[in-house]
Amino acid sequence: MDIGSNIKKMRKDLDLTQAQLAENICAQTMISKIENNEITPNNRILEKLSKKLNVDLIDLIDREKEKNADEKTKNLKDMIDISLIKRDYEMINLIIQSNIETIEENNSPYFRWIRGLLYYYKEDNPKKAIQEFNKLDTTDLSADFTVDVLCSIGIVYYETENLEKACKYFDMGLNWFSNKIETRSKVKLLLNYSLCLESLDKDKKALDLIFQGIELSKKNSSIFGLGDLYYHKGYMMNKLKQYEEAIKSYKIANSLFEIQENSRFSVMANLRLEEILKNKETVKDEKDYA
């Protein structure tokens, strides 16, 4: 409820007319404009109204400003989260730059994490990204957010080929798993941990994490990251020469990417399919020739 509506409600609760509230304070027309949120009274008038209404209106306004700021911050986070799902870091940067004052005033760990992501994905600066992530004290963060931060650190180390260190952070994230952690955070960590393990040729454990991620997504009716999970499963099955399973996985991945309108990954899944089918035909021709 806004300040004008609050004043109007309190006036009516005290059974006062606008003229009675305005008496010895201001014109009745000003009360009307205040209640309709056409003007915001100065502190002198607010103090006098406070005495008559027996409430601290200045404190009420401060709390309302705080509430509005919280609402704006939540909306910003929601917009950024949507862009994170799409991996649209250009849009995230635009949102940040357009709301820099609100973000600096807020000083939220969430926005520090986002700055770290932008250092890495937009500026291609893994060192600055890690430095930003390390400024976050996980003991003060929610379990969900801790998993996201540890996963981000793991991804940077994995993609810069510091695989053992990456696995260390992914494993730390895995230890935070509980029923309170969102499916999206779990799936993201399981997928990236699996990618890291596959690079170390720990294929059995890598596949196990992929199966965990797929089952978790199905159980919670979530398609976030499901296309990526099936895509990686296809890659793993192809590596292990389980071609039929690889083909099935790539087909499912392609369908999920199309649903999400992720044309880039849909094309990649189709290219993988063509490679496997071509390879199968080559093997068949060699057998026929022999």
C-alpha positions as CSV (number, residue, x, y, z in Angstrom):
1,M,0.0,0.0,0.0
2,D,1.4,3.5,-0.9
3,I,1.8,6.4,1.5
4,G,-1.3,8.3,0.3
5,S,-3.5,5.2,0.7
6,N,-2.0,4.6,4.1
7,I,-2.8,8.2,5.2
8,K,-6.4,7.9,3.9
9,K,-7.0,4.6,5.7
10,M,-5.6,5.9,9.0
11,R,-7.7,9.1,8.7
12,K,-10.9,7.0,8.1
13,D,-10.0,4.7,11.0
14,L,-9.9,7.7,13.2
15,D,-13.2,8.9,11.7
16,L,-11.7,12.2,10.5
17,T,-12.7,14.1,7.4
18,Q,-10.0,15.6,5.1
19,A,-10.9,19.0,6.5
20,Q,-10.4,17.9,10.1
21,L,-7.1,16.3,9.3
22,A,-5.9,19.4,7.5
23,E,-6.9,21.8,10.3
24,N,-3.9,23.8,11.5
25,I,-1.6,21.8,9.2
26,C,-2.4,22.6,5.5
27,A,-5.2,23.2,3.1
28,Q,-7.8,20.4,2.7
29,T,-7.0,20.3,-1.0
30,M,-3.4,19.3,-0.1
31,I,-4.7,16.4,1.9
32,S,-6.7,15.3,-1.1
33,K,-3.7,15.5,-3.3
34,I,-1.6,13.6,-0.7
35,E,-4.1,10.8,-0.5
36,N,-4.3,10.5,-4.3
37,N,-0.5,10.4,-4.5
38,E,-0.4,13.6,-6.6
39,I,2.1,15.1,-4.2
40,T,4.5,14.0,-1.5
41,P,4.4,16.2,1.6
42,N,7.6,17.6,3.1
43,N,8.9,16.5,6.5
44,R,7.4,19.4,8.4
45,I,3.8,18.5,7.2
46,L,4.5,14.8,7.8
47,E,5.5,15.5,11.4
48,K,2.3,17.4,12.0
49,L,0.2,14.7,10.3
50,S,2.0,12.1,12.3
51,K,1.0,13.7,15.6
52,K,-2.7,13.9,14.5
53,L,-2.7,10.3,13.2
54,N,-0.6,9.0,16.1
55,V,1.9,7.3,13.7
56,D,5.4,7.9,12.5
57,L,4.8,8.8,8.8
58,I,8.4,9.5,8.1
59,D,9.3,6.0,9.2
60,L,6.4,4.7,7.1
61,I,7.8,6.4,4.0
62,D,11.3,5.1,4.7
63,R,9.9,1.5,5.0
64,E,7.9,2.0,1.8
65,K,11.0,3.2,0.0
66,E,12.8,0.2,1.3
67,K,10.0,-2.1,0.1
68,N,10.0,-0.5,-3.3
69,A,13.8,-0.9,-3.6
70,D,13.5,-4.6,-2.6
71,E,10.8,-5.1,-5.3
72,K,13.0,-3.4,-7.9
73,T,15.9,-5.6,-6.9
74,K,13.8,-8.7,-7.2
75,N,12.6,-7.7,-10.6
76,L,16.2,-7.1,-11.7
77,K,17.2,-10.6,-10.5
78,D,14.2,-12.1,-12.3
79,M,15.2,-10.5,-15.6
80,I,18.8,-11.5,-15.1
81,D,17.8,-15.1,-14.3
82,I,15.8,-15.4,-17.5
83,S,18.9,-14.2,-19.5
84,L,21.1,-16.7,-17.6
85,I,18.9,-19.5,-18.8
86,K,19.4,-18.3,-22.3
87,R,23.1,-17.7,-21.7
88,D,22.6,-14.2,-23.0
89,Y,25.4,-12.3,-21.3
90,E,25.0,-9.3,-23.6
91,M,21.5,-8.8,-22.2
92,I,22.7,-9.3,-18.6
93,N,25.4,-6.7,-19.1
94,L,22.8,-4.3,-20.5
95,I,20.5,-4.8,-17.5
96,I,23.4,-4.2,-15.1
97,Q,24.5,-1.1,-16.9
98,S,21.0,0.3,-17.0
99,N,20.5,-0.2,-13.3
100,I,24.0,0.5,-11.9
101,E,22.8,2.8,-9.1
102,T,20.3,0.4,-7.7
103,I,22.8,-2.4,-7.9
104,E,25.6,-0.4,-6.1
105,E,23.2,0.7,-3.4
106,N,22.0,-2.9,-2.9
107,N,25.5,-4.4,-2.5
108,S,24.0,-7.9,-2.9
109,P,26.2,-11.0,-3.2
110,Y,24.0,-12.0,-6.1
111,F,25.2,-9.0,-8.2
112,R,28.9,-9.7,-7.2
113,W,28.4,-13.3,-8.6
114,I,26.9,-11.8,-11.8
115,R,29.9,-9.4,-12.1
116,G,32.1,-12.5,-11.9
117,L,30.1,-14.2,-14.7
118,L,30.4,-11.1,-16.9
119,Y,34.2,-10.9,-16.3
120,Y,34.4,-14.5,-17.6
121,Y,31.8,-14.8,-20.3
122,K,31.8,-11.3,-21.7
123,E,35.3,-10.0,-21.0
124,D,37.1,-13.4,-21.2
125,N,39.0,-12.7,-18.0
126,P,39.0,-15.9,-15.9
127,K,41.4,-14.4,-13.3
128,K,39.1,-11.4,-12.5
129,A,36.1,-13.8,-12.5
130,I,37.7,-16.1,-9.9
131,Q,38.8,-13.0,-7.8
132,E,35.2,-11.8,-7.8
133,F,33.8,-15.2,-6.9
134,N,36.3,-15.6,-4.1
135,K,35.1,-12.4,-2.4
136,L,31.9,-14.2,-1.6
137,D,31.8,-15.8,1.8
138,T,29.8,-19.0,1.3
139,T,29.2,-19.2,5.1
140,D,26.9,-16.2,4.7
141,L,25.1,-17.5,1.6
142,S,22.0,-19.7,1.1
143,A,22.7,-23.3,0.2
144,D,21.2,-22.8,-3.3
145,F,23.4,-19.8,-4.0
146,T,26.5,-21.5,-2.6
147,V,26.0,-24.4,-5.1
148,D,25.7,-21.8,-7.9
149,V,28.9,-20.0,-6.8
150,L,30.9,-23.2,-6.4
151,C,29.7,-24.5,-9.8
152,S,30.7,-21.2,-11.5
153,I,34.2,-21.4,-10.0
154,G,34.4,-25.1,-11.1
155,I,33.3,-24.1,-14.7
156,V,36.0,-21.4,-15.0
157,Y,38.8,-23.9,-13.8
158,Y,37.4,-26.6,-16.1
159,E,37.3,-24.4,-19.2
160,T,40.8,-23.1,-18.5
161,E,42.0,-26.7,-18.2
162,N,42.7,-26.8,-14.5
163,L,40.7,-30.0,-14.2
164,E,41.7,-31.3,-10.8
165,K,40.9,-27.9,-9.2
166,A,37.6,-27.8,-11.1
167,C,36.6,-31.2,-9.8
168,K,37.5,-30.1,-6.2
169,Y,34.9,-27.2,-6.5
170,F,32.3,-29.4,-8.2
171,D,32.7,-32.0,-5.4
172,M,32.3,-29.2,-2.8
173,G,29.1,-28.2,-4.5
174,L,27.9,-31.8,-4.6
175,N,28.3,-32.0,-0.8
176,W,25.8,-29.1,-0.4
177,F,23.0,-31.1,-2.2
178,S,19.8,-31.5,-0.2
179,N,16.1,-31.4,-0.7
180,K,16.2,-27.6,-0.3
181,I,18.4,-27.0,-3.3
182,E,16.6,-26.1,-6.5
183,T,16.7,-28.6,-9.4
184,R,18.2,-26.0,-11.7
185,S,21.3,-25.6,-9.5
186,K,21.7,-29.3,-9.1
187,V,21.4,-30.1,-12.8
188,K,23.9,-27.4,-13.7
189,L,26.5,-28.7,-11.3
190,L,26.0,-32.4,-12.2
191,L,26.3,-31.6,-16.0
192,N,29.5,-29.6,-15.6
193,Y,31.1,-32.0,-13.1
194,S,30.4,-34.8,-15.6
195,L,32.1,-32.8,-18.4
196,C,35.1,-32.3,-16.2
197,L,35.3,-36.0,-15.3
198,E,35.0,-37.1,-18.9
199,S,38.0,-34.8,-19.8
200,L,39.9,-36.8,-17.1
201,D,38.7,-40.1,-18.8
202,K,36.7,-41.0,-15.7
203,D,33.9,-42.1,-18.0
204,K,31.9,-44.3,-15.5
205,K,31.6,-41.6,-12.9
206,A,30.9,-39.0,-15.6
207,L,28.0,-41.1,-17.0
208,D,26.6,-41.7,-13.5
209,L,26.3,-38.0,-12.9
210,I,24.6,-37.5,-16.3
211,F,22.0,-40.3,-15.4
212,Q,21.5,-38.6,-12.0
213,G,20.8,-35.3,-13.7
214,I,18.4,-36.8,-16.2
215,E,16.4,-38.6,-13.5
216,L,16.4,-35.5,-11.3
217,S,15.0,-33.4,-14.1
218,K,12.3,-36.0,-15.0
219,K,11.3,-36.4,-11.3
220,N,10.8,-32.6,-11.0
221,S,9.3,-32.1,-14.4
222,S,12.1,-29.7,-15.3
223,I,13.6,-29.2,-18.8
224,F,16.3,-26.8,-17.6
225,G,19.6,-28.3,-18.8
226,L,17.9,-31.5,-19.9
227,G,18.9,-30.9,-23.5
228,D,22.6,-30.4,-22.4
229,L,22.4,-33.6,-20.3
230,Y,21.1,-35.7,-23.3
231,Y,23.7,-34.0,-25.6
232,H,26.5,-35.0,-23.3
233,K,25.1,-38.5,-22.8
234,G,25.1,-38.8,-26.6
235,Y,28.7,-37.7,-26.7
236,M,29.7,-40.2,-24.0
237,M,27.8,-43.1,-25.6
238,N,29.5,-42.3,-29.0
239,K,32.8,-42.3,-27.2
240,L,32.0,-45.7,-25.8
241,K,30.8,-46.9,-29.2
242,Q,27.3,-47.4,-28.0
243,Y,26.0,-45.8,-31.3
244,E,22.3,-46.6,-31.0
245,E,22.1,-45.0,-27.5
246,A,24.1,-42.1,-28.8
247,I,21.7,-41.6,-31.7
248,K,18.7,-41.7,-29.3
249,S,20.3,-39.2,-26.9
250,Y,21.2,-36.7,-29.6
251,K,17.6,-36.9,-31.1
252,I,16.1,-36.2,-27.6
253,A,18.6,-33.4,-27.1
254,N,17.7,-31.9,-30.5
255,S,14.0,-31.9,-29.7
256,L,14.6,-30.2,-26.3
257,F,16.8,-27.5,-27.9
258,E,14.1,-26.9,-30.5
259,I,11.5,-26.5,-27.7
260,Q,13.8,-24.0,-26.0
261,E,14.4,-22.2,-29.3
262,N,18.1,-22.8,-28.9
263,S,19.0,-23.0,-32.6
264,R,22.8,-23.1,-32.0
265,F,22.7,-26.3,-29.9
266,S,20.0,-27.8,-32.1
267,V,22.4,-27.5,-35.1
268,M,25.2,-29.0,-33.0
269,A,23.1,-32.0,-32.0
270,N,22.1,-32.6,-35.7
271,L,25.8,-32.4,-36.8
272,R,26.7,-35.0,-34.2
273,L,23.9,-37.2,-35.4
274,E,25.1,-37.0,-39.0
275,E,28.7,-37.9,-37.9
276,I,27.5,-41.0,-36.1
277,L,25.2,-42.1,-39.0
278,K,28.0,-41.5,-41.5
279,N,30.4,-43.5,-39.3
280,K,28.0,-46.4,-39.0
281,E,27.6,-46.5,-42.8
282,T,31.4,-46.5,-43.2
283,V,31.7,-49.4,-40.8
284,K,29.0,-51.3,-42.7
285,D,30.7,-50.7,-46.0
286,E,34.0,-51.9,-44.6
287,K,32.3,-55.1,-43.4
288,D,30.6,-55.7,-46.7
289,Y,33.8,-55.2,-48.5
290,A,35.6,-57.7,-46.2
